[in-house]
Amino acid sequence: MENEENLEAIMGLIMNGGNAKSDAMEAIHAAKKGEFDLADEKLKSAEQFLSKAHHSQTSMLTQEAQGNHVTVTLLTVHSQDHLMTAIAFADLAKEIIDLYKKIA
């Protein structure tokens, strides 16, 4: 079972990663409609959520480095998957938005 601190970090990864991915998708949709200021705002928001997610991940890594081993559960793996997917999605969103800007 997860301890409370780890569970908080894991939920931070899931929530912030999900929010980042959602904002990145909204950014793409805005760019598709030619709303580039909104697209840029949504990308900035996605980056802020990714930063929060990284802080959650860093707290877990710090614990591990200090010898407080984190038990790897399905929830832990799921949280890492959320973060990595969100990072990849945000990176691709930037490229897609740049393409929409060039087309416009």
Secondary structure, DSSP 4 states (H G I P E B T S, - for coil): ---HHHHHHHHHHHHHHHHHHHHHHHHHHHHHTT-HHHHHHHHHHHHHHHHHHHHHHHHHHHHHHTT-PPP--HHHHHHHHHHHHHHHHHHHHHHHHHHHHHH-
